[in-house]
Amino acid sequence: MNDNKISTRMQGISPFHVMDLLAQAKQLEAEGHDVIHLEVGEPDFPTPQSINIAAINAIESGQTKYTAATGLPELKQAVARYYQQRLNTGLNPENIIITPGASGALQLALSVIVDSGQSVLMADPGYPCNRHFVRLLDASAHSIAVDASTQYQLSAEIIEQNWQANTAAVLIASPSNPTGSIISKGEMQKIINVVEGKNAILLVDEIYQGLVYDQPDFSAAALSPNVFVINSFSKFFSMTGWRLGWLIVPDEFIEPVDRLAQNLFLAPSTISQYAALSAFESDTLILLDKQRDKLKQRRDFLVSGLSELGFDIRIKPAGAFYIYASIAKFSNDSFSFCNRLLHHSYVAITPGIDFGEHQANLYVRFAYTQNVEKLQMALDRIGDFLTLYQD
């Protein structure tokens, strides 16, 4: 291949290191080894059967044609009702854009607000695709090092301190990946006030909304009509492979987002949209809430077990299904640590270097996406590994 034909913007798009580990894990499984997967952000819960049945019914009734670029009107209405009933947040369905996954939502949002040469503030550590989407726009991701003192989150004060002349937007995530931390409602309002005071745009990634423990859930959409909110059917609704999400858009951006969606995606998956209608049925939501409660039990179990083994967990995750743990006691090379753990003990976890640069070699991410029995097996294997491991 002639590298000169590859666009220069691709130089800023790095691969997921965890995908290399996942490929190795699959090879080990093919060789007959039992690998415990704690690396991928996908719980073991199946899609609720009511959603599957709705998809089958849609296919059998011929609901397989294009929808509007912004999605089925009845699905947008269902999302709006969900926000009203579960989050006490009133939304106009017209401000809800149904998208091909949360990644599609973020791509739309960034594309209509960020110009070449501008920058977007975001936290380090954070989800790596976010900075890559910004790079694709020939803009720059201004990653700000954060730590446990701010729950691994940007604060209004940090945003104010790091503001630059070319800052166009701020991107935050609550609950976050990889740390599972959240931004309180009070701090979220302060952030909104700072960003709006700068005449800039705030984007809030809420794809783990619904998976919040020990405290009430809320949406930034309840605090201001001017924020972009990204959400997804993947995590709380257990629909990862259905590739469906949504974007809450301020009034003045509805038309350009619609126009761009027509060009980029044409329309979200029709079958997935009809399936998602049943995600808001009361029986389905009861099931999903029970799954969230199981994740909380897994969190408590794994936090306790990892701490006993010597992992330094600076904050207890308040949402999502991740634990971000320091391995400084054992290693200063997170990728090597994960690689050796996989090949020695057949436990797959994610190195911190996938999530940024700030102390990334000293951290790993555990996804508590397996049942407690599997988590105990993983702890046993990790304990055995640590007795032998030397960096």
N, C-alpha and C positions, 0 to 999 in steps of 0.2 A: 504494500500500500504506500502511496505517495503522501507523506505527512503534510506536505505543502498544500494539499487540497483540503485538509481539515481546518475548519474555521479557528481563528485564534481564540475566540471565546471559550472553546472547549478546553483550553489550557487551565482554566479555573474550575473545571468540573472534575472533582476527584471521585473515585469509586468508593463504595461501601467496603470497608475492610471486613465487616461481618459477612458479606456475601462470599468472600474467599473462605472464611471459616465454615459457612453453611455448606459450601461445595465440598469441603473436606469432610464435614459431618455426614453428608449424604454418601460419600465414598466409603466411609467407615461403616455406615449402616449396610451398604451393599456387600461389604466384607463380612457381615454377620454380627457387628457390634451393636449393642443397645445404647444409643445416644439419647441423653436427656436434653431437650431443647429449651433453653432459657434465654435464647438470643433474639428471637423474632417477636415483634410486637403484635402477636395474634394469639389470643387465648384459645384454649382447647374446646370452648363451647361451640356447638354447631349452630348454624342459623336456625332460629325458631321455626318449627314446622309450619306455623300459620303463614309465614313469609314465603316458604317454599311452595305451599299450596297456592298462594295468590299468584306466584309466578307461573305455575303450571296452568292455572285457570286463564291467565292472560294470554298464554301461548295458544291454548285450545280455543279461545274465543277470538283469535285473530288480532290481538292487540300488539302487533309487531311492526307498525309503521312509525315513521318519524313523529316526534312530538314537537312542540315549539322549542326554540333554542333555550329558553329559560325554564322549561320543564312543564309537566302536567299541571294545569291550574288546580285540580283537586289535591295534588300532592303538596303544592305550595300552601294551600289552605290548611291541610293537615299539619304541616310544620308550624304554621302560625298558631293553630289551636294548641299544639304541644307546648309552645313557649308560654302561652297564656295560662294553661292549666298547670304546668309543672314548674315554671319559672316566674310566673306573675309578670310576664313581659308582653305588652301589646305590640303586635307587628302587623303591618299591612302586607298581605300576601304578595303584592306587586314588588316589594322590596326583597323578596326571597328568590334567589336564582338557583335552580337545581343544576348540579354540575357533575361531570365524570370524576367523582372522588373529590376529597379535600384538596388534593394536589391541583386538580383542574380549577377549583375555586380560588386557590392562592395565585395560580398563574393568571387568571382573569383579573384579580384585584390588583396585583402588582403591575400588570401590563397597562392598566388604564390610569395609573397614578405616578409611575416612576419613569423618568426620562434618562437618556444616556448621560453619564457623568454625575448623576445624583447618587445619594447614598441612603441606605436603610439601616437604622439602628436595630440590633438584635443581641440577644444574650449568648455568651460563650461560657458553658456548654449549651448547645441547642440542636434541634433537628437539622441535619446537614443539608437536606434538599432546599431549605429556605434560602440559604446563601447562594446556592447554585441557581435557583430561579432568578435571583437578583442579577447574578452574573450574566445570565442569558439576555438580559435587557441592556447589557453594556453599562450597567450601574455597579455600584460597589456595596458589598455587605460590610457595614461598620460593626464588627463583632466586639462586644464589650465583656471583659472578663468579670464574672460574678462568682460568688462563693456562698457558703452556708449562711453568712451573716445577713444576706438578703434573700435567703431561701433559693439561691441560684436563679434569681429573677432580677430583671431591671426594676428600678424604682423610679418615682418621679424625680427624685434628687439626682440619681445616676443619669437619667435622660437629660436633665438640665445641664449637668456638668459636661456631658459628651456631645452636646449639640454642635453642629457645624453649619457653615453657610450653605453647603450643598445637601443638607439633610432634607429628604422629601417625606419620609415616613418612618414609623416605628413599628416593629413587628414583635409581639409578645405572644406567649403561649401559656394558657392556664386551664387545666393542669398541663404540666410540661413533660416533654420527652427530652432528655433521659432521666430527669430527677424526680418526676411525680409531684413536684411542688406546685402550689397555687398562689395567685395574687389575691389578697383580701379585697373585699368590696371597697373599703375605704381607700386603699392604695390604688386600686383600679380607677377610682374617681379622680384621684390626684394626678395620675398619669394622663387621663383623658384631658383634664384641665390644662396640663402643661403642653401637650401636643396640639390641642386646639388653639391655645394661646400663641403658638408658633405658626399658626395657619398651615399646619401640616396634617398628615393623615395617620390615624392609628389603625393597625390591623391586629385583630385578636384571634389567635388560633385556639378554638375551643373543641377540637375534635375528640377530646376525652371528657367532654361535658357529659354528665350523667354518672361518671365513675369518680365520684368525690366521696370521701369518707369522713365521718366524725363532725361534719359541719354542713350547713345548708348550701345548696348549689345556687349559682346565679349566672346570668349572662351579662357581658358588657353592653349588649344591646339594650338592656334595661336602663343604662346610665346615660346614654347619649344616642341621638339618631345619626350621628356623624361618623361612627366607627364602622369599619368593615369587620364582620364576624365570619370566620371560616368554621364549618362543622362538617360532620361526616356520619354516614350510616355504618361505617366500618367497625368502630370500637364498641360503644355501648350497645348498639343494635346487632352486633355479631354478623356483619355483612361485608367482611373485608373483600372477598372476591367479586362482589356485585358491582364494585367501582362506582359508588354513588355518594355524593355529598351535597352541600348547599352553601351558599354565600348570602349573607345579609348585607345589602347595599344601600348606602344613603341615596336619597331621592335623586340628586343631580347626576348620579352615576348609573342609574338604571339603564338608560338608553345606550351609552357607550359600552357597558358590559354586555348587554343584549347583542349589540352589533358585533362585538368581538367574539362572543360565544358562537354566533352564526358562522363566523369564519374559521374559528379554531376547531370546534367540536361538532357543529351542525345541530346536535341534540344529545342529551344523555341517553343511556340505554333505556328504551321504552319498557322492556320486560322488567328491568330492575326497578323502575319507577312504580309500576303497578304492584310489584312485590312489596315495595316499601310502604305502600298505603296501609298494609296490614300491620306494619311495625308499631303503629300508634293505637292499635286496639288494646282495650284494658287488660285482657288476659295475657297478651304479649308483653305489655309493660310490666305486669306483675312478675312474669318469668324473668325478664331482663333485670329487674330490681333484685331478684333472688341471686342472679349471677353476680351482680355487683357485690352483694353481701358475701358471697363465696370468695371473691377477689380480696375483700377486706380481711377475711380469715387467713388467706394465703399470705397477704402482706405481713400480718402480725407474726405468723409462723416463721416466715423466711427472714424478716428483720431480726427476730430473736436468735434464730439459728446462725445466721451469718455473723452477728455480733459476737456470739460465743466462740466462733472460730477465729476471731481476730480482725475481721473486716471493720473498717471505721466508717460507719454510716452517720454522716453529719446531721442529716435531717430525716425524720420519718416521713415517707411520701404521703401526701394528703389526697392524692388522686392518681388517675391512670393505673398502670400495673407494672411500674418499674422501680427498682432500687438502684441508686447511684452510690457506689461504695468505693472508698479509698483502699488501694492495695499497697500503700506506702510501706507497711510493715513487712511485706513479702517481696515487692518488686518495684522497679522504676520503669518497667516496659510493659504496658498493658497488652499490647498485641502478642508479645512473646508469652506472657502469662496465660492469656486465653488460648493460644495455640497449644501450649504444653498441657494445659488442663484438658483440652479436648482429646489430645492423643494419648494422654496417660489415663484419664479417668472417664472419658466419654461424656463430659458435661460441656455444653456449648453456651457461652455467654459472649457479650459484646464488649470490645475494647473501647476505652474512653476516647481514643483518637478518632473515632467516627463522629464525634459530636463537637469538635472544635480543637483549640490549641491550648487553652488555659489548663495547665496541670493535667492534660489529657492522658499522659503516660502513667499517671498515678491512680486512674479510676477505671472501673468496669461497670457495666450495666447488667443487672439481672432482671429478666422479665418473669414475673410470677404467673406464668400462663399455663402451668400444669397443676394437677391436683396435689393435695397435701402429701399423699403417699409418694408421688414422684419427687416432690420437693425434699422429703426426708431422704430419699435415695440419693438425690443430688448432694445434700449436705454431707451424707456419709462419705460419698466419693470425694468431695472437695476436702473433707477433713483428712482422709487418707493421703490425698495429693499434697496437702500442705506439710505433712510430716516428712515428705521426701523432697519438696521443692526447694531449690536454691537458685537465685537469680544469677 
